[in-house]
Amino acid sequence: MNIARVLSALTVVTLLTADPPARAGFLSRVDPGAGPNALRPNSDLARDEYLRATAGTETRLITFEGLSGGSRFGPFGTTVPVGQGVTLEGSGLDTVPPPGFQYGLTNVPNASAVQSNARLGYNISGDARFTVVPLLNAGTASVVFRSAASFNSVGLYLTGLGNQSGDLELLLDGVNPFKVTGSADGGVLFVGYVGDPESRFRTLELRISGISGPNRDVFSIDDVRFNVVPEPGALVSLGIGLGAVWLAATRARRNRRD
C-alpha cells in the first residue's frame, strides 16, 4: 500500500470542503439590445466571474442540443429530461406556436432572424435553446429545472428578456428570490448564484409573476451550468473509508515486520 497516495486522497477530501473563492450570492450583468452576432462583454464578464468562483467543482452543462420534442413543451406538468441528470417542467406556458415558430425546446439556428433575434432570444452555443412563452393573462408562469444531484452554484444565459409584462425571479428550492430585470430592447444577460460550501439545492425555478394584458415577454434560456457537490455524508464516508484503508495498511506493515 502506497501511504503517499492515501494521504493525497485525504488531501482531496480537505480541498472539497474548502471555502469557495467568492462570497456566496447572485451575480448578473446585461448587454441591452445585443443580438446573435453582437459582442456581449458584460454578460460574458459575469460568466467569467462565475467560472472563476466555481473553479475546481464539477460542472454539468445543459445546452439543449440534440433533444427531441421540437416546437412544443408538451401539456402542463410534463417533465422533459434535458441531460446531465436534470429534468425540466413548466406551468402557465403557451404550447401552441404560430406557423413557422417554435416554443419550448427550440431547434432554430441563429441564422433564422425571424425567431432568433435580440427581442425573442437566440442560441448562445449550437443550434438549440429553450424558449419561454407565457400564456397571455396567465398571472404566473414558471420553468423549473430539477437536478438529481445536489448543486450549490448555478449560472445561465437569458436572451431576449424584455419588460413587457410580468416580473422574473430566480428561486433555489423555492426560496431566496432574486429579481432579474430585462431591457426594452431585449439583448442578453448572464445570471448566476455562487453558493457556500454548505449550500445544497435540487431545483432552479424561473418564475414570472404579474402577467396581464395583451403583452408578454418571450425570452430564451441557454447554456445552464449546474455545479454539483457531494452530499456532506458522502464526504464523511469517503474520509472514514480512506482512514480505514490507511489503518489497515499500517497494521499490515507492522505484521510483516513482526
CORCOR-V870451 format. One record per residue. RES is the residue in one letter. PHI is phi in whole degrees, -180 to 180 (NA if undefined). PSI is psi in whole degrees, -180 to 180 (999 if undefined). OMEGA is omega in whole degrees, -180 to 180 (999 if undefined). Layout:
res:RES phi:PHI psi:PSI omega:OMEGA
res:RES phi:PHI psi:PSI omega:OMEGA
This chain:
res:M phi:NA psi:129 omega:179
res:N phi:-87 psi:105 omega:-177
res:I phi:-63 psi:-33 omega:-180
res:A phi:-61 psi:-38 omega:179
res:R phi:-68 psi:-39 omega:178
res:V phi:-62 psi:-45 omega:179
res:L phi:-64 psi:-36 omega:178
res:S phi:-64 psi:-41 omega:179
res:A phi:-64 psi:-39 omega:177
res:L phi:-63 psi:-35 omega:177
res:T phi:-64 psi:-37 omega:178
res:V phi:-61 psi:-42 omega:178
res:V phi:-60 psi:-41 omega:178
res:T phi:-63 psi:-42 omega:-179
res:L phi:-65 psi:-35 omega:-179
res:L phi:-64 psi:-24 omega:-179
res:T phi:-103 psi:8 omega:-178
res:A phi:-73 psi:160 omega:180
res:D phi:-66 psi:143 omega:177
res:P phi:-71 psi:162 omega:-176
res:P phi:-77 psi:-3 omega:-179
res:A phi:-138 psi:156 omega:179
res:R phi:-69 psi:143 omega:-179
res:A phi:-64 psi:142 omega:177
res:G phi:150 psi:178 omega:180
res:F phi:-86 psi:152 omega:171
res:L phi:-139 psi:146 omega:-178
res:S phi:-160 psi:140 omega:174
res:R phi:-143 psi:147 omega:-174
res:V phi:-129 psi:149 omega:172
res:D phi:-117 psi:91 omega:-176
res:P phi:-59 psi:133 omega:174
res:G phi:75 psi:0 omega:-178
res:A phi:-71 psi:123 omega:-180
res:G phi:-95 psi:-172 omega:-175
res:P phi:-58 psi:-34 omega:-176
res:N phi:-102 psi:6 omega:-177
res:A phi:-91 psi:157 omega:172
res:L phi:-69 psi:151 omega:178
res:R phi:-132 psi:66 omega:-173
res:P phi:-63 psi:-37 omega:-176
res:N phi:-72 psi:-49 omega:-179
res:S phi:-67 psi:-37 omega:177
res:D phi:-68 psi:-32 omega:175
res:L phi:-64 psi:-43 omega:177
res:A phi:-62 psi:-42 omega:177
res:R phi:-60 psi:-44 omega:-179
res:D phi:-64 psi:-38 omega:176
res:E phi:-62 psi:-41 omega:179
res:Y phi:-65 psi:-44 omega:-179
res:L phi:-63 psi:-40 omega:177
res:R phi:-65 psi:-40 omega:-178
res:A phi:-69 psi:-26 omega:-177
res:T phi:-108 psi:12 omega:180
res:A phi:-57 psi:139 omega:178
res:G phi:93 psi:-5 omega:176
res:T phi:-107 psi:161 omega:-178
res:E phi:-77 psi:125 omega:-180
res:T phi:-105 psi:130 omega:174
res:R phi:-114 psi:114 omega:-172
res:L phi:-100 psi:128 omega:177
res:I phi:-106 psi:116 omega:-179
res:T phi:-114 psi:-8 omega:179
res:F phi:69 psi:9 omega:179
res:E phi:-73 psi:141 omega:173
res:G phi:72 psi:16 omega:-179
res:L phi:-92 psi:143 omega:176
res:S phi:-84 psi:167 omega:179
res:G phi:126 psi:-26 omega:174
res:G phi:59 psi:-132 omega:-168
res:S phi:-82 psi:-18 omega:-172
res:R phi:-113 psi:143 omega:176
res:F phi:-76 psi:-30 omega:-179
res:G phi:111 psi:178 omega:180
res:P phi:-61 psi:157 omega:179
res:F phi:-58 psi:137 omega:-179
res:G phi:92 psi:-8 omega:178
res:T phi:-65 psi:137 omega:177
res:T phi:-107 psi:126 omega:-176
res:V phi:-115 psi:122 omega:174
res:P phi:-69 psi:133 omega:180
res:V phi:-119 psi:13 omega:176
res:G phi:97 psi:165 omega:176
res:Q phi:60 psi:28 omega:-180
res:G phi:73 psi:22 omega:-178
res:V phi:-118 psi:137 omega:174
res:T phi:-117 psi:162 omega:-177
res:L phi:-130 psi:134 omega:177
res:E phi:-140 psi:156 omega:-176
res:G phi:-147 psi:165 omega:175
res:S phi:-148 psi:153 omega:-180
res:G phi:69 psi:22 omega:-177
res:L phi:-104 psi:144 omega:174
res:D phi:-77 psi:129 omega:-178
res:T phi:-116 psi:8 omega:-177
res:V phi:-121 psi:90 omega:-178
res:P phi:-77 psi:156 omega:173
res:P phi:-69 psi:164 omega:180
res:P phi:-55 psi:134 omega:178
res:G phi:89 psi:-3 omega:180
res:F phi:-116 psi:161 omega:175
res:Q phi:-130 psi:136 omega:173
res:Y phi:-113 psi:163 omega:179
res:G phi:68 psi:-132 omega:179
res:L phi:-65 psi:110 omega:-170
res:T phi:-114 psi:122 omega:177
res:N phi:-113 psi:79 omega:-177
res:V phi:-134 psi:122 omega:179
res:P phi:-68 psi:158 omega:179
res:N phi:-65 psi:-17 omega:178
res:A phi:-67 psi:-18 omega:178
res:S phi:-84 psi:92 omega:-174
res:A phi:-68 psi:-17 omega:-179
res:V phi:-64 psi:-45 omega:-178
res:Q phi:-111 psi:-21 omega:-179
res:S phi:-102 psi:95 omega:-179
res:N phi:-155 psi:179 omega:-173
res:A phi:-67 psi:-21 omega:-176
res:R phi:-98 psi:-24 omega:-179
res:L phi:-109 psi:-12 omega:-179
res:G phi:104 psi:163 omega:-179
res:Y phi:-160 psi:177 omega:-177
res:N phi:-84 psi:137 omega:172
res:I phi:-83 psi:-39 omega:176
res:S phi:-141 psi:150 omega:177
res:G phi:66 psi:-153 omega:-175
res:D phi:-125 psi:26 omega:-179
res:A phi:-144 psi:156 omega:178
res:R phi:-163 psi:-177 omega:173
res:F phi:-118 psi:121 omega:-178
res:T phi:-98 psi:123 omega:-179
res:V phi:-97 psi:119 omega:179
res:V phi:-129 psi:98 omega:179
res:P phi:-67 psi:150 omega:172
res:L phi:-67 psi:143 omega:175
res:L phi:-61 psi:136 omega:179
res:N phi:59 psi:28 omega:-179
res:A phi:-71 psi:-21 omega:-175
res:G phi:83 psi:-68 omega:179
res:T phi:-137 psi:138 omega:173
res:A phi:-133 psi:154 omega:-179
res:S phi:-152 psi:154 omega:172
res:V phi:-127 psi:128 omega:-176
res:V phi:-123 psi:123 omega:170
res:F phi:-94 psi:129 omega:-179
res:R phi:-122 psi:121 omega:-175
res:S phi:-103 psi:135 omega:176
res:A phi:-70 psi:-29 omega:179
res:A phi:-104 psi:146 omega:178
res:S phi:-68 psi:144 omega:175
res:F phi:-132 psi:154 omega:176
res:N phi:-118 psi:-4 omega:178
res:S phi:-145 psi:148 omega:179
res:V phi:-152 psi:142 omega:179
res:G phi:-143 psi:150 omega:-177
res:L phi:-159 psi:158 omega:174
res:Y phi:-98 psi:139 omega:170
res:L phi:-120 psi:129 omega:179
res:T phi:-123 psi:144 omega:178
res:G phi:82 psi:5 omega:-177
res:L phi:-69 psi:120 omega:180
res:G phi:-108 psi:-152 omega:179
res:N phi:-141 psi:41 omega:-177
res:Q phi:-74 psi:-51 omega:-175
res:S phi:-160 psi:128 omega:176
res:G phi:95 psi:160 omega:178
res:D phi:-116 psi:132 omega:-180
res:L phi:-98 psi:131 omega:175
res:E phi:-130 psi:146 omega:172
res:L phi:-103 psi:134 omega:179
res:L phi:-130 psi:142 omega:176
res:L phi:-111 psi:118 omega:-174
res:D phi:54 psi:33 omega:174
res:G phi:80 psi:6 omega:-178
res:V phi:-131 psi:178 omega:178
res:N phi:52 psi:60 omega:-178
res:P phi:-64 psi:140 omega:176
res:F phi:-122 psi:120 omega:-177
res:K phi:-79 psi:132 omega:179
res:V phi:-112 psi:123 omega:-176
res:T phi:-104 psi:128 omega:178
res:G phi:-88 psi:-172 omega:-178
res:S phi:-124 psi:148 omega:178
res:A phi:-59 psi:-27 omega:180
res:D phi:-98 psi:11 omega:-177
res:G phi:69 psi:-135 omega:180
res:G phi:108 psi:-147 omega:-176
res:V phi:-143 psi:144 omega:173
res:L phi:-143 psi:154 omega:173
res:F phi:-114 psi:133 omega:177
res:V phi:-132 psi:139 omega:-179
res:G phi:-148 psi:161 omega:173
res:Y phi:-125 psi:127 omega:176
res:V phi:-107 psi:119 omega:-176
res:G phi:-96 psi:165 omega:175
res:D phi:-85 psi:172 omega:-175
res:P phi:-61 psi:-26 omega:-178
res:E phi:-87 psi:-11 omega:-177
res:S phi:-68 psi:136 omega:175
res:R phi:-142 psi:122 omega:179
res:F phi:-130 psi:158 omega:176
res:R phi:-125 psi:-17 omega:-178
res:T phi:-132 psi:145 omega:169
res:L phi:-121 psi:122 omega:-180
res:E phi:-117 psi:133 omega:169
res:L phi:-105 psi:110 omega:-174
res:R phi:-114 psi:125 omega:178
res:I phi:-109 psi:119 omega:-179
res:S phi:-118 psi:159 omega:179
res:G phi:76 psi:29 omega:179
res:I phi:-79 psi:116 omega:-178
res:S phi:-152 psi:165 omega:177
res:G phi:79 psi:-170 omega:-175
res:P phi:-83 psi:-2 omega:-176
res:N phi:-111 psi:158 omega:175
res:R phi:-156 psi:153 omega:177
res:D phi:-92 psi:127 omega:173
res:V phi:-106 psi:128 omega:179
res:F phi:-148 psi:171 omega:-176
res:S phi:-126 psi:155 omega:178
res:I phi:-118 psi:137 omega:177
res:D phi:-154 psi:159 omega:176
res:D phi:49 psi:65 omega:179
res:V phi:-89 psi:124 omega:-178
res:R phi:-109 psi:120 omega:172
res:F phi:-107 psi:124 omega:177
res:N phi:-101 psi:102 omega:-173
res:V phi:-85 psi:152 omega:-178
res:V phi:-136 psi:148 omega:177
res:P phi:-66 psi:150 omega:173
res:E phi:-67 psi:147 omega:-180
res:P phi:-53 psi:-39 omega:180
res:G phi:-64 psi:-34 omega:179
res:A phi:-67 psi:-39 omega:178
res:L phi:-66 psi:-41 omega:179
res:V phi:-63 psi:-44 omega:179
res:S phi:-62 psi:-40 omega:178
res:L phi:-63 psi:-43 omega:179
res:G phi:-63 psi:-43 omega:179
res:I phi:-64 psi:-42 omega:-180
res:G phi:-63 psi:-44 omega:178
res:L phi:-66 psi:-37 omega:177
res:G phi:-64 psi:-40 omega:178
res:A phi:-65 psi:-39 omega:177
res:V phi:-62 psi:-43 omega:-180
res:W phi:-64 psi:-42 omega:179
res:L phi:-65 psi:-42 omega:179
res:A phi:-63 psi:-41 omega:179
res:A phi:-66 psi:-39 omega:179
res:T phi:-64 psi:-45 omega:179
res:R phi:-64 psi:-38 omega:180
res:A phi:-65 psi:-39 omega:178
res:R phi:-64 psi:-40 omega:180
res:R phi:-66 psi:-42 omega:180
res:N phi:-63 psi:-38 omega:179
res:R phi:-66 psi:-36 omega:179
res:R phi:-68 psi:-36 omega:180
res:D phi:-71 psi:999 omega:999
